[in-house]
Amino acid sequence: MKTLTVRLGRRTYPIHVGTDLLADADLLTPHIDGRQVMVISNNTVGPMYLDKLHRGLQRFDVFTHMIPDGESYKNLDVLEDVFDRMLEIPCSRQCTVIALGGGVVGDIAGFAAACYQRGIPFIQAPTTLLAQVDSSVGGKTAVNHRLGKNMIGALYQPRAVIADTATLETLPDNEFSAGLAEVIKYGLIRDPEFFVWLESNIDALRRRDHEALTHAIERSCRNKAEIVAMDEHETDIRALLNLGHTFGHAIEAATQYKSWLHGEAVAVGMLMAADLSRRLGDLQERDVERIKDLLQRTGLPTHPPKEMTPDTFERYMAVDKKVVDGRVRLVLLKRPGRAYVGDEYGFKALRDTLAAFQMAV
């Protein structure tokens, strides 16, 4: 097991990464205040891993709530169902919420914990690669609105993150590749040596080689933990974690969160950001081709859906959280491993990128 730390003063917490951690009472118990534990999972993950988690919670009164599986269910209606269940029990202020699942479960469970009786403890137990390397770390919790992704939420840190890599053995190939998009992101925004390592080891990762996978998860979590410790509230450097996300969120919203996985949309978004960076004179054409090649070798899409016109992108990008004073702030690249946030890219350059990707479909 590897243990990393997100250093946030009194709210500092550990990230445990390893195999067969869900049943380890010694990892869970220190972060549970009272007798009650509410496990929130979904209909896919719950049947596979709830029993394992319960073995580490035998001394507690454990309740469960299953939510539907899929990004389209990350909404206020499903969140209200969670509150109904917690109030029917009823859960006290000492109840600890455990999110057992991927990013959707983690976001809903974390937001519920942030809001219930003005805040109760919660633990992240991510079971997808994307959640283990990204969404479970840093405290961002939210639900989607029909007009925009993650527009209703709270910044609320977990007590601990327990990333059991054994859960990745049952992850479908498309979801595994979607998680690798977020892994690639860390190499692009601040870790050029990791990007080069990924180019050499992407085939091993796709085979789910244990050694390569453990290294990639640990390196990704270390990057995320360092960024969050420096900028918890996303006033500066943390915004770099949004590489590709503004374009990607537009794809997800336009397709109603039904046909594209988050990591798939982010992969296209990162390539669009790279293309725009090239048009601004920062990236070289060979850099863009390296990024495209790595995404394709990962099994990720490199073009948006054919119905996404430039106007469609602009409409959804206009309601993104990263809009400041009417201007969309984008994460762009100086080179692989060095990113920056800017809003002075110019309307024509952005429009040219959007048009180029529409024509390429």
N, C-alpha and C positions, 0 to 999 in steps of 0.2 A: 504494500500500500504506500502511496505517496500522499503527503499532506502539504498543502499550500495554505497561505493565509491572506485573507483580504483585510488589510489594516485600516480600520476606521475608528480608532480610539476605543471608546467603551463598547462599540458595536462591532469590533473585530470578530471575524468568524473563520472557521476552517473550511477548506475544500478537501475532502478525502477522495482519492481516486484509486481504485483497485478492484479486484475480482471478489465476488461473494461478500459484499459489505452490507447488504440490506438486512440480514439477520443478526448483525453484530450489535448487541445491546450496549456494549461499551461506547460505541460511536453515537448512538441515539440518546441514551439516558441523560447525559450531561446537559442536553439542550431542551429538556422537557420539564416544565415548571410544576404542573399539577398532576392529577390522576387521569385526566381526560386527554385522549388523542383522537383527532378527527382526520382520517386518511381520505384525501380526495384523489380519485383516479378516474380512468375511463373504462369503457366496456371491452376494450382490446387489451390493455395492460393489466387491469385488475385481476382477471382470472389467471394470469401467468405468474404474478409476483406478489399478490396480497398475502398469501400464506407464508411466503418467505419473510416478508416484512413483519408479520404478526409474531414470528418466532423471536424477534428482537424486542417485542413490546409486551411480553407476557405479564409484566407487573403493572400494566396500565389498563384502564377501561378504554377500549378501542372501538370507535364507530367508523363507519365508512359511508362514502357517497360517491356514486358513479355518475359521470357526466358523459354525454355522447362524444364520440371520437371524431375529430376534424376541426380545422380552422374555422369553418363556417359556424361552429357552435360556440366560438369565443365571443359571447355577446351578453347583454344585460339580462336577457331572459334566463339563460343558464346560470348566471351569477345569482339571480334571485332564487332559483331552485336550491342553490347551495345555502343561502341564508335561511330559507324555509327549513331545510334539514337541520341546521345548527340550532335554530330556535325551538324546533320541535323536541330536540333531545332532552333538555336544552344544554348547550355548551356554555361553560362559565368563562370568565375572563382569564382563567388559568389554563384553559384548553390550548393544546398545541396542535396546529394544523401541519400535516405532512402531505406534500405534493408528490404523488407517485405517478410519473408519466412524463410526457414530452413537454414541449414549450407551451402548448395550449393549457394543459393541466397546471403547469407551474404558474402561468400568468393568472389564471382564474383563482387558483388556491391562494396565491400570494396576495392578490387584490382583495379576496374575501377576508384573509387574515388582517390586512391593513385596515379594513373598514369595520369588521365585526367588533362591537363594543369599543370602537375607536382604536383598535389594534391589539392583536394577540400574537403569541410567538408562532413561527412556522419554520419548517425544515424542508429543504428541497432534496428530493430523491429522484433525479432525472434518469429517464430510461431510454432516451434517444441521444444520438451523437450530437445533434444540434443543441439540445438542451444541456448536455454535459459540458460542452465547450463554450457556450454563450449565454443562453437565456436564463439558466439557473443561477448565474453569478452576476451580482451587481445591483439587485433589488428592483429592477424595472418590472412592474406588474401592470396589466391593463386588459381591457376588452376592446373589441373592434366596434366601430359604428359603420353603418352602411355607406357612409361617405368617406371613411378613412380608417386606416389600421391603427390600433393602439391609441386612439384619441381620448379614451376615458380610462384613467388609471392612477397609480400612485407609485412613488419611489419608497420601497419598504424592504429592508434587508432581511434575509433569512438568518436564523441562528446557526445554521450549518448547511453545507452542500455535501451530499453523499452520492458520489458517482460510481455506481457499480457497473463495471465494464462488462460483466457477464450478461447484462440485459441486452447488449448490442448484438449478441448471437442470434436473437430472434427478430432483429430489425429488418424489414423489407429492404431490398437493394436500393430502391428509389429514395427511401427515407435516409438510408445510410449516405448515399451520394449527396443528398441535400444538406446533411450535417457537415460534410467535407467542404461545402461552399464557405461556411463560417470559419473553418480551419484555414482555408486558403486566404481568407480576409486578413487574418493576423499577420501572415507573411507579407501581404501587400501594404498594410498600413504602417508597420513599424519594425518588422523582423525580417530583413532581407536574407539572412542566412537560413532562416526557416523556410522561406519561399524556395530557395535553391534546394534545400533538403526535400521539400515536397515534390519538386520536379523529378528528383531521383527516386523517390519512394512512393509515388502515388499508386503504382501497381500493387505494392505490398499492402498499402492501406485498403485498397479495394478488395483484396483477398482477406482482409481483416486479420492480418498478421498481428499477433498479440504484442510483440515488441514494438513494432512500428506504431501501432494504434495507441499504446500506452504513452509513447513519447509524444505523439501528436496531441493527445488530450492534455497531458501535463503542460506542454509548451503553450498551448492555446490558453489554458486556464491561468498560467503564470502571466501571460500578456494581459489577459482581461483583469486579473486581480491587481496588477500594477497600475493599470489605467484607472480603475475604479478608485483605488486608494488615493490617487493624485487628484481626481476630479469626480467626486461622487454624483454631483448634481448636473453634470454635463454643461458646464459653463465654458469649457475650453477643450482639453485634449480628449475627453471621453467622446466628443462628437465624432472623432475619427472612426469609432466603432460602427458608424452608420454608412461606411463605404458600400455603395450599391443599393442601399435600403430605400432611398427616395424613389428611384426608378422601380425598384422591386415592389415596394408597397403599392405603387400605382397599378402594377400588373395584378397584384393580389386583390385590390379593391375592385378593379374593373371586371375581374372574373369572379367576383362575389365570394372569394375565399374557398372556392369549390374545386377548381381543376389544377391549380398550381400549388406546390409545396413552397413554404417560405424560402428555403434554401435554394430552390430552383429559380425563384423570382430574383433573389439576391445575386445569384450567379450571373444572370443576364444584366442586372443592374450594375454589377462591378465591371463587366465588359463595356457597357455603355459609358460608365464614368471614365474608363481607360480611353475610349474613343474620343470623348470630349477633351480629355487631358492632352491627347495627341493634337487635336485641332488647336489647342491653346499654345502649342509649342513646348510642352513639358515632356511628355512621353515620346519616345521614338517609336516608329512603326514596328520595329522588332520587339519592343517591349509589349505592345498590344498583342502581337502574335504569340508571344510566350504565354501571356495570360489566357488567351483564347485556347491555345493548345492544351494547357493544364486543365482548364474547365472541361474541354471535350474529353480528355483522357479520364476525367473523373466521372464521366457519364452525365454531365449536367448540360442543360440547354444553353445555347448562346444567342438565341433570337427570341423576342417577345412573341406573344400570340398574334396571329395575322390580323385580328380585329383591332389591335392597338395602334391607332393613328397618332400622329404628333398632337393633335387636338385632345385626344383621349388622355395621353400622358400629361399634358399641361393642366387639364382639368383636375385630375386627381393629385398631381404634385402640388397644386395650389393650396390644398387643405392638409398638407403634410405638417407634422409637428415642427419641422425644421424651417418653416417659413418665418422670417423676421422682417417686420415692416414691409410686408408685401413681396419680399424677395426670397426665392428658394435658395437656401444655403446647401451646397453640395460638397461632398467629400471627393476630392480629386487627387491625382497622383503626380508627383514630381518624377518618381521612378519607382519600380517595385521595391517596397520597403520604406517608402517615405511618402506620406499622405499629408494633405492639408485641407482646411475647410475654407471655402470661398463663395462669394456671390457676385463676383465681377467677371464672370465667364462670357457674358454677352449673349443677347437673345439669339443672334444669328448662329453662333457656334452651337448652342443648345439645339436650336431648331434643325441644324444640319445633321447633328447626331441622331435626333429622333427620326428624321426623314430617311437617313441611311439605313437604320435598323428596320424601318417599315419596308423599304425597297428590298432588303436582303431576305425577307421572310419568303 
